[in-house]
Amino acid sequence: MAGPSTSRALTEVEQVTALNEVLDDETLSNCSSDDESASDYDYTQLVPPAAKPAASIAEIQGAHIIRLHQLDVKLENTLQEIEEIRRKNRSLEEQLLGARAGCEAGMRDAVRKQHKDAGCLVLGDSVIRNMESERVRVQCFPGNRTEQLQRVMGNQELESPDTVVFHVGTNDIRRSANLDYVMEDAYDLVNKAKTNFPKSKLVLSGVLRRRDVSWRRIGAINSRYDWIAKTLGVTFVDLNSWVEDWDFGRDGLHMNRSGTRRLSQLYSRVCGFSGGGQKSKE
């Protein structure tokens, strides 16, 4: 017969055994639950989404056709704009030509008006500005070259004055490297003047010295002018022997008041008038 201590030990063993069985049952139950949860998980969420299907060939061709149409429309609009610009340019060119023709016609009319009642007409560039006197009419064309003055003389219909003086070369001598070209233009000018003014005495005025051109070059062109005058039977006048250095303005090209007065007196003498504009006695 077991004692109290033995019974107590058995009882503790039985409790431990029963506790272990309970723990084993809970463990099995949890594993079973995990297995069921795993079986219910949606593994499709781990699969990446399917890529967007590529555009079909028909869709690509359609997009290209639309793009080509847009480009055609832009090209057509651009061509129309270019044609409009060309039309405007042609119109502007016609207006420019008309204005230029009108300007030259106005220059010719001015020449006719100036020399209608004048005994002496002086034609040239801006150097001869303000040299007019009672019987001497001066018509200057600033910036004009010799060949341009030929066009101004075109289609003269009025009677020729007694004397016509040409002062040219100021604007040619710097722009033309070869003085023979300047000489050729001056020759053509005087030759044409003999036809336009058949009853007039013609005078070719030499080129005045200027600060920005060497004396040697001035002398060379005036020697050519002298040859033209002798060849064509007209008068040549070298102005440089008549003016002093102080007769020039600040630019070293145009005349100041004293220079203008001096040249006006010279042209009056060349035209056969006294200083007061009266015809001198032969």
Secondary structure in CASP SS format (residue, H / E / C, confidence):
PFRMAT SS
TARGET T0000
AUTHOR 0000-0000-0000
METHOD secondary structure of the structure
MODEL  1
M C 1.00
A C 1.00
G C 1.00
P H 1.00
S H 1.00
T H 1.00
S H 1.00
R H 1.00
A H 1.00
L H 1.00
T H 1.00
E H 1.00
V H 1.00
E H 1.00
Q H 1.00
V H 1.00
T H 1.00
A H 1.00
L H 1.00
N H 1.00
E H 1.00
V H 1.00
L H 1.00
D H 1.00
D H 1.00
E H 1.00
T H 1.00
L H 1.00
S H 1.00
N H 1.00
C H 1.00
S H 1.00
S H 1.00
D H 1.00
D H 1.00
E H 1.00
S H 1.00
A H 1.00
S H 1.00
D H 1.00
Y C 1.00
D C 1.00
Y H 1.00
T H 1.00
Q H 1.00
L H 1.00
V C 1.00
P C 1.00
P C 1.00
A C 1.00
A C 1.00
K C 1.00
P C 1.00
A C 1.00
A C 1.00
S C 1.00
I H 1.00
A H 1.00
E H 1.00
I H 1.00
Q H 1.00
G H 1.00
A H 1.00
H H 1.00
I H 1.00
I H 1.00
R H 1.00
L H 1.00
H H 1.00
Q H 1.00
L H 1.00
D H 1.00
V H 1.00
K H 1.00
L H 1.00
E H 1.00
N H 1.00
T H 1.00
L H 1.00
Q H 1.00
E H 1.00
I H 1.00
E H 1.00
E H 1.00
I H 1.00
R H 1.00
R H 1.00
K H 1.00
N H 1.00
R H 1.00
S H 1.00
L H 1.00
E H 1.00
E H 1.00
Q H 1.00
L H 1.00
L H 1.00
G H 1.00
A H 1.00
R H 1.00
A H 1.00
G H 1.00
C H 1.00
E H 1.00
A H 1.00
G H 1.00
M H 1.00
R H 1.00
D H 1.00
A H 1.00
V H 1.00
R H 1.00
K H 1.00
Q H 1.00
H H 1.00
K C 1.00
D C 1.00
A C 1.00
G C 1.00
C E 1.00
L E 1.00
V E 1.00
L E 1.00
G E 1.00
D C 1.00
S H 1.00
V H 1.00
I H 1.00
R C 1.00
N C 1.00
M C 1.00
E C 1.00
S C 1.00
E C 1.00
R C 1.00
V E 1.00
R E 1.00
V E 1.00
Q E 1.00
C E 1.00
F C 1.00
P C 1.00
G C 1.00
N C 1.00
R C 1.00
T H 1.00
E H 1.00
Q H 1.00
L H 1.00
Q H 1.00
R H 1.00
V H 1.00
M C 1.00
G C 1.00
N C 1.00
Q C 1.00
E C 1.00
L C 1.00
E C 1.00
S C 1.00
P C 1.00
D C 1.00
T E 1.00
V E 1.00
V E 1.00
F E 1.00
H E 1.00
V C 1.00
G C 1.00
T C 1.00
N C 1.00
D C 1.00
I C 1.00
R C 1.00
R C 1.00
S C 1.00
A C 1.00
N C 1.00
L H 1.00
D H 1.00
Y H 1.00
V H 1.00
M H 1.00
E H 1.00
D H 1.00
A H 1.00
Y H 1.00
D H 1.00
L H 1.00
V H 1.00
N H 1.00
K H 1.00
A H 1.00
K H 1.00
T H 1.00
N H 1.00
F C 1.00
P C 1.00
K C 1.00
S C 1.00
K E 1.00
L E 1.00
V E 1.00
L E 1.00
S E 1.00
G C 1.00
V C 1.00
L C 1.00
R C 1.00
R C 1.00
R C 1.00
D C 1.00
V C 1.00
S C 1.00
W H 1.00
R H 1.00
R H 1.00
I H 1.00
G H 1.00
A H 1.00
I H 1.00
N H 1.00
S H 1.00
R H 1.00
Y H 1.00
D H 1.00
W H 1.00
I H 1.00
A H 1.00
K H 1.00
T H 1.00
L H 1.00
G C 1.00
V C 1.00
T E 1.00
F E 1.00
V E 1.00
D C 1.00
L H 1.00
N H 1.00
S H 1.00
W C 1.00
V C 1.00
E C 1.00
D H 1.00
W H 1.00
D H 1.00
F E 1.00
G C 1.00
R C 1.00
D C 1.00
G C 1.00
L C 1.00
H C 1.00
M E 1.00
N C 1.00
R H 1.00
S H 1.00
G H 1.00
T H 1.00
R H 1.00
R H 1.00
L H 1.00
S H 1.00
Q H 1.00
L H 1.00
Y H 1.00
S H 1.00
R H 1.00
V H 1.00
C C 1.00
G C 1.00
F E 1.00
S C 1.00
G C 1.00
G C 1.00
G C 1.00
Q C 1.00
K E 1.00
S C 1.00
K C 1.00
E C 1.00
END
